[in-house]
Amino acid sequence: MKKLIVFAIAAAATLIVSAVEPFVEVKREFWGKKYCILTDVNGFTYRFNPPSAGSQVRLNTRTGWYIIDSAGTIVKYSDTGKK
């Protein structure tokens, strides 16, 4: 029983930690058009078109902002993490 409780606590801690780190996924639609999905520190998702090559885009979210480059990486962000 103790192992089950420890496992449940470890699983919950993993979910909490993964929700804190923001990330961007670059995907393609069925016909080949690229799009990005930003998951912020609160777990909310935002879909946007990637910027052109060599440029950056600033996305304003519910609780902060993110600067994302054309490769789909987060360059800089400021998010309070509260909602």
C-alpha positions in Angstrom: 0.0 0.0 0.0 2.9 2.4 0.8 4.4 1.8 -2.7 1.1 2.7 -4.3 0.9 6.0 -2.3 4.5 6.8 -3.2 3.9 6.1 -6.9 0.8 8.3 -6.9 2.7 11.2 -5.3 5.6 10.8 -7.8 3.1 10.7 -10.7 1.3 13.9 -9.4 4.7 15.6 -9.0 5.7 14.7 -12.6 2.4 16.2 -13.9 2.9 19.4 -11.9 6.5 19.8 -13.1 5.6 19.2 -16.7 2.8 21.8 -16.6 5.2 24.5 -15.4 7.6 24.4 -18.4 6.2 26.1 -21.5 6.8 24.5 -24.9 6.0 24.9 -28.6 5.0 22.1 -31.0 5.4 22.6 -34.8 2.9 20.6 -36.8 1.5 20.3 -40.3 -2.0 20.2 -41.5 -3.2 17.5 -43.8 -2.4 19.6 -46.9 1.1 20.6 -45.6 0.6 24.0 -44.1 2.7 24.6 -41.0 1.3 25.8 -37.7 2.6 26.0 -34.1 0.9 25.2 -30.8 2.2 27.0 -27.7 1.4 25.5 -24.3 2.0 28.1 -21.6 2.9 27.6 -17.9 -0.8 27.3 -17.0 -1.4 24.5 -19.5 -3.5 26.7 -21.9 -2.8 26.1 -25.6 -2.5 28.8 -28.3 -2.4 28.0 -32.0 -0.5 30.4 -34.3 1.2 30.6 -37.7 5.0 30.4 -37.4 6.9 33.6 -38.4 8.9 33.7 -41.6 12.5 32.5 -41.6 14.9 34.5 -39.5 12.2 36.5 -37.6 10.5 36.3 -34.3 6.9 36.7 -33.1 5.6 38.0 -29.8 2.5 36.2 -28.5 0.4 37.8 -25.7 -1.3 35.2 -23.6 -3.8 35.4 -20.7 -1.1 35.9 -18.1 2.0 37.0 -19.9 3.9 37.1 -23.2 6.2 34.8 -25.3 8.8 35.6 -28.0 9.1 32.6 -30.4 11.5 32.4 -33.4 10.9 30.8 -36.8 12.3 27.4 -35.7 9.6 27.1 -33.0 11.7 27.7 -30.0 10.9 30.0 -27.1 13.5 32.8 -27.0 12.2 34.7 -24.1 9.0 34.8 -22.0 7.4 36.4 -19.0 4.4 34.6 -17.5 3.1 34.9 -14.0 1.7 31.4 -14.0 -1.5 32.5 -12.2 -5.0 32.4 -13.4 
